[in-house]
Amino acid sequence: MTEIKTPLHTLLDTIEITTNKAQKQPYSVQLLAVSKTWPAEDLRKLANQGQRCFGENYLQEALTKIAALSDLRIEWHFIGPIQSNKTRDIAANFDWVQSIDRIKIARRLSEQRPSNLDKLNVCIQVNIDNEDSKSGVKSDEVLNFAKQIIQFEHLQLRGLMIIPKKTTDPQQQQHSFQNAQSLFSQLAAIYPSIDTLSMGMSADMECAIAEGSTMVRIGTALFGARHTPLSE
Ligand SMILES: *Cc1c(COP(=O)(O)O)cnc(C)c1O
């Protein structure tokens, strides 16, 4: 009898094959299922197949799903841009925030993290290719930025989130990921809490894993092409 694989299990197989090919530790790359625009029932299906970490970009949409799925043990990651007036709800409802690129936002998240919850895990979003109009901390400012983040009482600095420049040039892509990995090892040597290099999406996952990603953020390759994003 031939077994029919779910898209989740096909993707997990691809991640493992790529991890082995890159001679990394087995199961050292985590899958973050990026579920923006997909309804709660789709997430529930994946959770029932064993997926635990979900990433959301839009707060209102995420809060609806978090409420609808409160009977499941899901780890929620916020990965979208953050406005000041959203920090209270993010601090109260998420386990991770990967899109930290302003000290003011980090301070608010720390102050607003409810005291009955564990520290909020955070990653610094890095603008690794120093693109002008892109959010994220520029590479040469990351060490200084981390020094400030580490002071916040209710945040736990876990690593970096990388969104490289859009390119079809594999060498440029590899170069960005290598720079990110080098920055990540510098930081990890200073701060023992750092263990997460979040890089790689549907289109560049394999290169990201080869260059040292510990967490890939996958939407399209898991759920299919997105509908238009829901508005805030
Ligand atoms: C949407 C999104 C992803 C997933 O992208 P896909 O190309 O659909 O895999 C990953 N990271 C961030 C920050 C995103 O906004």
The ligand as a MOL file (V3000), in Angstrom:
LIG
                    3D

  0  0  0     0  0            999 V3000
M  V30 BEGIN CTAB
M  V30 COUNTS 15 15 0 0 0
M  V30 BEGIN ATOM
M  V30 1 C 4.8690 35.6530 4.7160 0
M  V30 2 C 6.1820 35.4920 5.3930 0
M  V30 3 C 6.9110 34.2920 5.3050 0
M  V30 4 C 6.4730 33.1070 4.4660 0
M  V30 5 O 6.7070 33.3320 3.1290 0
M  V30 6 P 6.4370 32.1930 2.0270 0
M  V30 7 O 7.1800 32.6940 0.8510 0
M  V30 8 O 4.9650 32.1300 1.8140 0
M  V30 9 O 6.9870 30.9150 2.5370 0
M  V30 10 C 8.0880 34.2100 6.0380 0
M  V30 11 N 8.5410 35.2410 6.7900 0
M  V30 12 C 7.8740 36.3990 6.8800 0
M  V30 13 C 8.4330 37.4900 7.7190 0
M  V30 14 C 6.6810 36.5630 6.1920 0
M  V30 15 O 6.0250 37.7340 6.2820 0
M  V30 END ATOM
M  V30 BEGIN BOND
M  V30 1 1 1 2
M  V30 2 1 2 3
M  V30 3 2 2 14
M  V30 4 1 3 4
M  V30 5 2 3 10
M  V30 6 1 4 5
M  V30 7 1 5 6
M  V30 8 2 6 7
M  V30 9 1 6 8
M  V30 10 1 6 9
M  V30 11 1 10 11
M  V30 12 2 11 12
M  V30 13 1 12 13
M  V30 14 1 12 14
M  V30 15 1 14 15
M  V30 END BOND
M  V30 END CTAB
M  END
